[in-house]
Amino acid sequence: MTQTDMFSSLSQQLKTAALRPNINGYIPHPKQLAFHTSQSVGRQFIGGNRSGKTVAGAVELINMMRGVDPFKPVKFEPPVAVRAVGVDFLDGVDKIMLPEIARWTPPSMLKNGSWEDSYSKAARTLTYTNGSTCDFMSYEQSIEKFAGTSRNGIWFDEEPPKDIFDECLMRLIDVGGRWWISETPVEGMTWTYDTIYLASRTNPVVEVFEVETDENPYINPTEIDNMQMGLTKEEKQIRRQGKYVAFEGLIYKMIGDRHFIDPFMPPREWLHFAMMDHGLANPTCWLWAAVNEDGTIIVYDEHYVSGEIVSWHAARVHEKNTEHQRVPDYYVGDPSIKNSDPITGTSVQIEYVENGIPIILGNNDRHAGINAVAERLIGVQDRPQLFICKQTCPWLTWEIQRYRWARWASKRMAFDKNAKEEPHKKDDHACDALRYGVASRPRLDNGTEIPEYSDETPRHGADSAYDTFTDRELTRMRSGAQYVDSNLGIEY
């Protein structure tokens, strides 16, 4: 090679390095530095768009693969096996994750100094000269694809589905590997909010880092403003500040801290009622509430269990009534409980009656029920008329703050179509029970009205479901009055 050729080659290398600085020229901003120096088993780096979270995630992966980490002691000597998982292959992996890793990988770690020689498109696997490998996967793949051999580290770019996250973590157990998530919480308060974000406050092995777009010193503020023109207040909180916010489609947007109170047992003279939503594989939920003469409802206890039969739930309801030393004046619930089983000929409603719990069928007009709950939450003259004891009603407290309208399967469909007008059918059992109960109260509630038990008695074969009760007991049941519980030896 002539001297001229050498200078030409060197000049070209310098130009390439200037255009594509590798990891040796990486200077993290303060939040990225805190993320890199952490030695926690699990880390969540949440931030706004262009805040540097994806860059940090890629650099963390590269340092683990090359076995050189300027920010903390190296835990695994090369070669290591790591995994990078994105939203999808087309956009998440090919357009975001791979270019970022290629940008920061030093040529010395690539076979022949070439990305093309080091990355197999067919296998979607990157191999470094020291033998370290990284397989790239996406959330579009089936859960079975995520099984396999151990991994030293796993990087999730954007929030993964819970089942994929759990399966990937199983790959870390044998070697004591580490995981990290870089995400903008565009999906709102999903499982990561509870399982990672909130849990990190008491879980010493998980650490959370939060960064706003404005904290990235390498982004022009004017560019940020232009990028986020037209966004709503909630969207700016998510995309600029990287904050968890309630879903844009939150049903009870007025819900707040003022609606949640400490444990409180309402006076016996208030009207007490219990409301329920039935499930078997899904939870059966019972809520206990009382209303005063001003129409203020306080939900003071709950029962939330799946996988049990009606008689078991009924026994728990009676036990709760004993604990409260107050039997509800009436029970109201899911109208589907009246449906007869084609094999047994009975129904859930009949089974509850046979266990001493007559349930009034609730109004299944979802919009009417949701509106009734919303009106109580708003209240009168800015004073709510619905309160929830947060410590004794943890499931209702959790669900009602996340209860949202159903969404279209894709962002394109959401853009092209009107918003859905039905609630999202997941994690809604306590909310369904609540709307049955609140909808059973009159609009101008003086805390005295007891709904009548329907005269249309359920049928069990050719006989009435109530034939096991005397006329006196049946009358009392239909009015929501007293019940003699021979099993517990008490009279309500």
Beta strands, then each sheet from edge to edge (+ up, - down):
strand 1: 42-47
strand 2: 81-86
strand 3: 119-120
strand 4: 125-127
strand 5: 133-138
strand 6: 153-157
strand 7: 178-183
strand 8: 206-211
strand 9: 260-261
strand 10: 271-277
strand 11: 284-291
strand 12: 297-305
strand 13: 330-333
strand 14: 359-361
strand 15: 386-389
strand 16: 459-460
strand 17: 463-464
strand 18: 484-485
strand 19: 490-491
sheet 1: 3+ 4- 5+ 2+ 6+ 7+ 1+ 8+
sheet 2: 9+ 15+ 12+ 11- 10+ 13+ 14+
sheet 3: 16+ 17-
sheet 4: 18+ 19-
end
